[in-house]
Amino acid sequence: MARALRTVGHEDRLSLVDHLDELRTRLMVSVAVLAVAFGFCLWQNHELLNIINEPLTSQKHKQAEKGEGTVGEATTAQRGVLAVARNASEALAVLERPGSGLSARARRGLAPLSSQLRRDVAKIPHTSPEERPATLTIGEPLTNTITVSLYGALILALPVILYELYGFVLPALKPNERRAAVPLLMAVPFLFATGVAFGYFVVLPAAVRFLINFNSNEFNELIQASTFYRFAATTLLAMGTVFQIPVVILGATRVGLVTPRQLRKNRRYAIVACAAVAAFLPGDAVTLVLETVPLYVLYEASILLATFITPAGADAHEGFGDAAPGADNPEGYAAPAPDHQTQPTVQQIIDHVDTELSD
């Protein structure tokens, strides 16, 4: 169990059985933490369902206020009935007063009607109905509750699971490689949580608003719970994954695939790429801009961080060589290597005779 709480050193020598034992221990810890988180989320499933339903119920409430959709029609009818009942109650109160022109017997006959009207009005809901995701089969409330609880448990247990994964993988790296990899790996859960939060507060409400209002007058919308939860989970997971751009760029910079200079030169392509990624996510034109801007900000932040972690002079070692531009070399290309350093041609290799073999 102690190995699951600390990282094995690179200099430690473990047998295959020890590695398997460490892997088993770390898996047991991850599963145990996930089970505890799942139990907690299942206990608080009402709060989780309210959180995930909020973008949908909020948009449906706005539709209801405008009288759109099934709930909007029901809300309009509810308000009309309450208005008629209120007017009728006021009219009966006026007729019951002395001097209304009715006889005393007629006024006494109106009293039971007025009391009955007040009792009936009290039974009418005075708040607008809320539309929640619908279930179509007998088992869907249970399965959807378990599914949402599992989503919440994964988010809560993610830091511990990633720590156990890092602890098992990092000993394979050399000390200098570990110093470069640890900051990037530690940034993964933070960026993922940031992407999920951005997706929940910005992307998901905009996507729900666009998709629900699109040609809504032609359809009687019935949102199925399992479909909505799958859509919400996919959207949030996509945003959490897209926010890993800095990790990917910094990793590519560390291994030498790209340099900060190349990243700065390709800004125009980065803008197009960010817009293309945002276009694949659901939403309207405003949502497209809201999604493109943070992606490009992450790209610029990646360039800034890559500049700090790249060794001095690394930007110069790209393209055709290391030579600096000058009077004799305006483009900065390296001079061709001497003849004795050039690679032999295929014909030269074929014609070459090894003296040792010939003897």
N, C-alpha and C positions, 0 to 999 in steps of 0.2 A: 504493500500500500504506500510505503514511503516513496517509491519510485514514481508514483502517480502525482505526488505533490512537489517533486523537484525534477529538474532536467538532468539527464545523464551527461557527464562531461565527454568531450571529444576524445580525451585520452583514456577513458575507461574502456576496458576490454570485456565484452559480454559474449557469451556463447549464444548459439541459435536458440537454445531453450530459454536462456535469460531474456532474449529479445521477445520471444513469444509470450513469456510470462509478463513482461512489461506491457506488451500490447494488450493482453487480456485484462490486466489490472486497470489500464487507462480506459478500456472499453467499459468495464464494470462501473468505473467512476462516472463516465459520461452517461451511461444508461440510468444509473441511480439518480443523478442530478436531473436528467430529463423526466424521470418518473415523478420526482418530487414536484418539479415545475408543472407537470401535467395535472397532478392532483390539486395543486393550488389553483390552476386555471379552470379546472372542472368545478371547483368549489365556487369560484367567482365567474362562472360562465355567463350569468346575467349581465355583469358589467362588460365582459368581453363582447357579447352580442350587441349591446348598446353602442359600444365604441365602433365596431365594424359596420353597424347599420346606420350610423350617424350621417354619412354622406347621402345615403339613399333617402332616409326619412326627412332630412333637411330639404332636399330637392322636391320630394313629394309634398311637403308642407307648403312650399312656395307655389307649386302647381295648384294645391287646394285653395290657397288664398286668391288665386286668379280664376277659380271655378273650372279648372282644366282637369281632365281625367275622371276616373270613377270616384275617387275621394273628393275631388273638386265639385262634382255634381251633387254628391251626398252632402257636402258642406253647404252648398248653396241652398239645397232643399231644407236642411236643418235650420239655417238662418231664416228662411222664408216662413217656416212653421212657427218659429219663435216670435217673429215679427207679427204674424197674424194672431197668435195667442195673446201677445202683449196688447195689441189693439183691441181685441175682443174683451179682454179683462178690463181695460180702461172704459170701454163702452158700457159694460155691465155695471161698473162702479158709478158711472154718471146716471144710468137709469135707476139705480137703487136709491139715489138721493131723493129726499122730499122736494117737491117742486119740480120734478122732472116731467110732470104731466101724466104720469102713470098713477093708477089707483094704488092704495096701500096693499090690496090683495095681490096685484100684479107685481109690486116691488118685492113682497114676501116670496113670490114664486121664483123670482130671479136669484135669490140668495143661494139655493142649492146648486143652481147652474154655475154661479160664480165660484163656489167652493170646489165643485168637481173640475172646473177649468183649471184652477190653481193646482190641484193634485195632478192633473194630466201634464201640465207644463213642467212640474217638478221632475217628472220622469224622463223628460227629453234631455239628452246630454247637451251641456252648454259649451263644451270644448270641441274643437275640430278633431275628427278621427285621424289617427296616424296610420299610414300604410307601411307595413313591414313586409319583408320577403315572405313569399307564400311557400307552403309545403304541399305536395301533391300526393304523397303516399303516407301510410300510417307510421313508417319508421323514420321518416326524414327529420322530425324534430330531434330525435336521439342522435342520428348519424351526423347531422349538421352541428349539433352542440359538441360532439366529440371532435369533429374536424376543426372547428374554431378553437377549441381548447388545445388541440395539438399544435396548431399554428402559434398560439401564444406561448406554449411551453418551449417550442423550438427557439423563439426569439429570446426568452428569458435564459435558457440554458446555453445559448450560443457562445457566450464568452468562455464558459468552462469547457465546452466541447472543443473550441478552437485552441484553448490553452493545452489541453491534453494532446491534441494533434500536433501542435508546435513542439511540445515536450518529447514526442516520439520521433519527429523528423529532424529537429535541430542537431542532435548529436552527430548526425552524418556529415555535417558541415564543418569545415575547418574554422578556427577562431576568426580569421579575417573575413571569411564568407558569412559567418554568423553575425558579425558586427554589421554587415551590409544587409542581411536578410531580416534580422529581428525587427528593426523599425518598420520595414514594409509590412511584415506579417502582423505586427501589432496594430497597424493602421487599418487592417481589413475590417474588423468588427466595428470600429468607429465610423468608417466610411459607409459600411452597410447600414448601420443604424441611422446615419444621416440621410441616406438615400431613401430608406423606408419612411422616415418622418416627412421628408419632402414629398414623397409619393402620396402619403396619407392626407396631408394638409393642402396640397396644391394640385397634384395630378389627378388623384381619384375623384375629388369633388368636381373638377372641371370635366373629366371624362363622363361621369354620371350625368351631369347637367346636359352635356352635348348629346349623349346617346338617348336619354329619356325624352328630351324635347324634340328630337329629330323626327319630323312627320308624325308627331304624337296624335294629331287629330284623326288619323286614318286607322288607328289601332286602339284596342282596349288592352292596356298594358297590365300584365300580371308577371311580376318579377319573382322567379323561382329562387328559393334560398340557396340551393346547392350551386346553381349557375352563378349567382351574384358573388358568393363567397369564393368560388374558383376564380372569377374575374378579378376580384379585389386582391386575392393572394398573388395572382400572376402579375398584376400591375405593380404591387409593392415589391415583389421579388425582382422584377425587371429594373426598377429604379435602384434598388440596393445593389444590383449587379453593375449597372451602368456607372454608379458612383465609385467603382473600383478603377476608374481611368487613371488616377494618379499612381496607384500601385503598379499598374501595367507599364505605364510610361517610365517610372523610376526604375523598375526592374529591367526594362529594355535598355535604359541608359547605363545601368550598372554593369550589364554584360557586354556593352559596347555595340549593340545593334543600331542605336541612334545616338546622336549628340544633341545638346541644347541648341547648338547653332542650326542643325537641321530642323529641329522642332520650331524654331523661330521663323525659319524660311518658309515653312509649310503651314503658316497660320491660315491662309485662305482655304486650303484643303481641310483644315481642322474645323473651320466654321461650317463648311458644307457637310462634313461628316457628322457634326453635332446636330445640325438641322435634319439630316437624314434619319438619325437615330430617334430624334424627337417626333419625326413624322410617322414613324411606325407605332408610336404610342397613341392611344385613343385620345381625342380631344378636338377642339376647334383651333382657329388661327391664333387666338390669344394664348391658348394652352401651348401651342407650338413655340411661341416666343418665350413663355415662362419656363419651358423645358430646355430650350436651346441655350439660354443665357447661363444657367448654372453649370451646364456641361462645358461650355467654353471657358467659364471661370476656373473650373477644375483643370482644364488643359493649360491655362496660363499659370496656375499655381504649380502644376507639375513641371513646367519649364523653369520656374523660379527655384523650386527645390532641386531639380536636376542640375542647375548651375552651381549650387552649393556643394553637392555631393560628387560632382565630376572633378577628377584631378585637374590641376592647372595645366594648361597646354593641350588637354585632350581634344578640344575642339579643332585644333590645328591639324590633328592627325586624321583627316578624312579626305575624301575625294581621291585625287591622283597622287598625293604625297604630302610631304611636310614643308616644302620650300615656301618661303614667304614671297609675296609679290615684290617685284623690283623693276629696275630699268630693263634688265635682260630677261626678266620673267614676269611680264605684266599680269598674267592670270594666276600666278602663284602655284603653277604645277611643278611637280618635282622633276628634276632632270632625269633622263633615262639612265639606267644603271650601266656600268661599264660592260664591255663585251664579255669579260670573263665571268660576270655574274649572271648573264642571261641564261635562260633555260635552253638546253639543246633541243633541236628539232627532232621529229620522229625519224627522219632519214639519217640524222647523225647517230641516233641511238642504234638504228639497225646496222649502220656501217661500222659501228664501234666494235673492235675485236678485243676481248679480254685476253691479255697475255697469259694469265695463269691458266685459263681454260684451254688456250691453244697449245700450251706445253703438254 
